[in-house]
Amino acid sequence: MKDDMTDDSYDFGEDDGVVPASDPRFDAWIAKAAATLNAPGAIPRAEMWSAIQAARNTAHDAQAGRVPGVLPLRRNPWRLVSVIAAALLLGVAFDRLILERVERADVASVPAASTAPTDTSDVSHLYRMVAGQTLTQAEALLTAYRAGGVAERDPATAAQMARWGRDILGSTRLLLDSPAGKDPQLRSLLLDLELVVVQIILRSGAPLDVSDRGLIDRAIEDRNLLPRIRSAVPAGPIAAGAD
Amino acid sequence: METDGTLALERAHQLADQRALVERARQGDASAHRALYDTHVDRVYRLTFRLTGIEHIARELTQDTFVRAFAALGDFRGDAAFGSWLHRIAVSVTLNELKRRKRERTRHVPLDDAMATQESRRVSDPILRQKLMAAVNALPEGCRAVFMMHDAEGYTHEEIGARLGVSSGTSKTQLARARGKLRVALAQFAEEWKP
């Protein structure tokens, strides 16, 4: 019965243990009224099944490298370059931290407590820099997507957007998996971003119809993505280095 | 007694069929995936719709539930009914979405408004209808899930317990709390239930 994907910590409210006395007349009335709350209409079974199939097929095809115009993740050279660059940046950061520790050990007059915050702030700064670059790319993708009806008509542009989206997905996954990524707001933004980018990729294999486009537009708006990305990315060009 | 025995036998057959279906789906049989979907989609969709009140979100959450469940079939150990396991994913996915929406304070009011416009034909007073929906939406997510599952969808406390991963006693307590909070919130309409 245990399911690793679920979160069992349901919010039952602060006064969790308080149980008010019941009123049978109210209980009977509310049970009738509740049956009419959010009563669903027709269930779009066929549409949902198509979407589920599409999502599963795309996942399989992407793993097998069968998506037209899109290289499989394991052979994607840009992803490899990104991973190497991220690894190098992290390597440089850790190297600096170790060197600083050695220097601190040599200089006895400098109290350790005064330099301790620098360790975490350096890694955090580096993380935010990489996150900023990813969000800038994502903002450009979403803006291009919303501006361009062209992607609906031109399969080549749609495939290009899919490639772009996959690069962003690779980076968001790395950022989400990084132990440095503890900022809950940034995590939530990256998770929402992933969902929307996946939808753009899913629907890039074929010309978009109006309802597909409506779904993506609603997802971008519901999640308030562009304003959140813009407020998360500092104004001006992204700094090239951590210093 | 004989009827009980027949029902128990039928249920055992159903469980065995489900296990066989899940096993076939695990092996990659597309028709088994479709059969599992057909069997459970209505209840999953109804539940996500009851909890969110917004059609396109209920649709996305239902899709998300099945995509996750099919991807994780290997983790399903089969010591509970597939339906319970699937509903547990659906509830978790939906409550996480509601939590996320609650965090976005700017989106909270429009969500409530949207939900208020789509319900109740039976509760005829529009002000009461609006108050009732607002009061339900103000319940803590877990409490709201129990209330909607029990009073709106007719799940038993045992079913709710299995789907939320809590005891049936917790489900009963949370239902009593939900009803108590709603009674306080709707006190000005007391003549509706006290004729």
Interface residues (C-beta under 8 A of the other chain):
Chain A: M1 K2 D3 D4 M5 T6 D7 D8 Y10 D11 F12 G13 D15 V18 V19 P20 A21 S22 D23 R25 F26 D27 A28 W29 I30 A31 K32 A33 A34 A35 T36 L37 N38 A39 P40 G41 I43 P44 R45 E47 M48 W49 A51 I52 A55 R56 A59 S188 D192 L215 R218 A219 D222 N224
Chain B: R34 Y37 D38 V41 D42 Y45 R46 F49 R50 L51 T52 G53 E55 H56 I57 A58 R59 E60 T62 Q63 F66 V67 R68 F70 A71 A72 D75 F76 R77 D79 A80 S84 W85 R88 I89 V91 S92 L95 N96 K99 R100 R103 E104 T106 R107 M115 Q118 E119 S120 R121 R122 V123 L132 M133 V136 L139 P140 E141 G142 C143 A145 F147 M148 D151 A152 A162 L164 G165 V166 T173 Q174 A176 R177 R179 G180 K181 L182 R183 V184 E192 W193 K194
